[in-house]
Amino acid sequence: MSTDRKVAVIVGSLRKDLHNLKLAKALVEAAPAGLSFTFIEIGDLPHYNVDLDPTPPASWTRFREAVAPIDAVLFVTPEFNRSVPSALKNALDVGSRPYGHSVWDGKPTAVVSGSAGAIGGFGANHHLRQSLVFLNMPCMAQPEAYISSINDMFDENDKVKSEGTRKFLGSFMQAYSAWITTNAKK
């Protein structure tokens, strides 16, 4: 890739000791050259309310301005009740408004879900993809990434313990880099 691509990393949980934040950092570490990453905070975004559009909260403006110049988005999310956490859905809504001014439009994306359970956040992963289709974000279909047993995945230094998992994360990020190249707007 001749041009560095700017990738936003959005972690879908607000929990203090985030396993999915550790996973996001492991994905960034496994990424090939040519991608630069910015973690974008979603925890301070008030619930989206169209009545606030004329005078948006400062955190909405900060968020929209952080996402707007980004080339692609990597979502890393846990699963809450077979869906995405409300903070992540709210971030999608804040970024998609006001109507006609979505910061998401056309940005290539990938979804990685992680949970302590055996199905690795499958429900959240696919539920998020439904919203991304509507937001016109080309979402990488393969490889899929449902990371199970995330609570046992990291050592005391927050590094991935399994060599096989490290290899999978690397191959996922290689594929995502190619996806960005193929689908980037510029």
N, C-alpha and C positions, 0 to 999 in steps of 0.2 A: 504494500500500500504506500503510495507516494505521499499522501497527505495524512497528517495526524487527524484522527477523528475524536471529537470531544463527546464523551459518553457520561450521561448522568446516571448515578446509581441511586435508586430509591428503595429504601428498606421499609417494608410495610408494617413494622411493629414499633411500639413505643417502649417496650419493656427495658428495664435498666440493663440487665445482663443478656443482651440479645444474641441468641445463637445464630439468627439470620444475618445479623451484622457481621459476625465472625465469618459466616459463609460468604457474604458479599466481599469481604476483604480477601478471602482465599481465592475467589473468582478473579478479582483484580490482580492479585499476585500471579495467577496462572495465565493471564492474558498475554497475547503476543505484542510485540512492538507495534507502534502505529496507533495505539489507542491511549488517550489520556482520560482519566476518570475524575469526576467531581461528585462527592456524596452530597445530596441535597436533602436537607431537613424537612420533615413534614409535621412534626409534633406540635408546632406552634400555630398551625393554621386553624382559625375559627371555622366552625361548620359553614359550608357554603350556603348562602342565602342571596337570592337574586336582588333583594331589596338593598343589599350593600354594594352592588355593582357601581352605582354612581360615585361613591366615595369608599373604595375598597380599603379594608384593613391593611396596614403596612406590611404584615406578614404575607398577605396574598400578593402584593406587588413585588416583594422580595422574591417570593417563590416563582412567580411568572417570569420575572427578569432573569432568574437563574436558569430556568429551563429553556427559554426562548432561543438562545444562541447555540444550544447543544445540538449535536448531530444525531444522537441516538440515545436510547434509554434502556438500562438494565434494571428490571424489577426483581427484587428478592423478597419473598414474602412467606410468613407463616400462614397457617390455616386457622380460621376462627369459625366454628359452626359450618364447615364445608364451604366457606367463602373467604374473601379477603378481609383483613381487619378494617374497621370503619375509618381509621386514619388514612389508609391508602385510598379507599374509595373517595373520601373527601378531597384528597390531593388531586385525584383525577378530575373531580368536579371543578375545583378551584382553577386548575390549569386549562380547562376547556371553555371557560367563560371569560368575559361576556360573550354571548353568542356571536360567532363569526370571527373570534379572535383567539382560537385555541392555540396554545403553545405546543400541543402534541402533534398537530397535523403533519403527517407524512414521515415522522421520525421512526426509523427502524428500531425494533425492540426485541427483547428476549425476556422470558419469565423463568425464574428459578424459584421453586417452592421447597421449603424445608420444615419438617416437623418431627416430633419424637415418635410418632406413629409409623406403622409399616407402609402406608401408602404415600408418605412423603408430601402431603399437602396437595394431592391430586385435585381435589375439589376447588381449592383456592386458585391453583394454577389455571384451570380451565374457566373458572368464573371470571378471573381477571382478563383472560383472552377475549371474552365476550365484549367487555367494555373497550378493549383496545381496537377491536374491529370497528366499532362505532366511531371511535376517535380517529380513524384512518391512520393507524400505526401498524405498518407491516410487521407482523410478529413471526419470529423464526419458529417453524414447525418442528424441525429436527436438528439436532437431537433434543429430546425432551429432558427436563431435569426436575425430578421429584426426589428430593434428598430425605431419606428416612433416617431414623435414629440420630437425629441431629444433636441431641443432648449428649451423645457419646462420641461425637465425631472429632472433637478437638482435644489436644493435650493441654498441659498446664500453661503453655505459652501461646495458646489459641491457634496452634498450627494443626492442620489436618493430619490425623494419625495414619490413615490408610494410604499406602502408595497407589492402590487401585483407584481410590477416590480422587487423589491428586491428579492422576492421569486423566480421569473422566472430566474433571473441571477444566483441565488444560485443553482437551479436545473440544469441549463445549465452547470455550472462549475462542478457539481457532475458528470454529464454525460461525460463531457470532460475528467475529471480525470480517469474515467473508460475506456474511449476510448484510452487514453495514455497508460494505463496499458496493454490493449489488443494488442495495435499496436506498442509499443516501440521496437526498435531494440535490446535493451539490458535489 
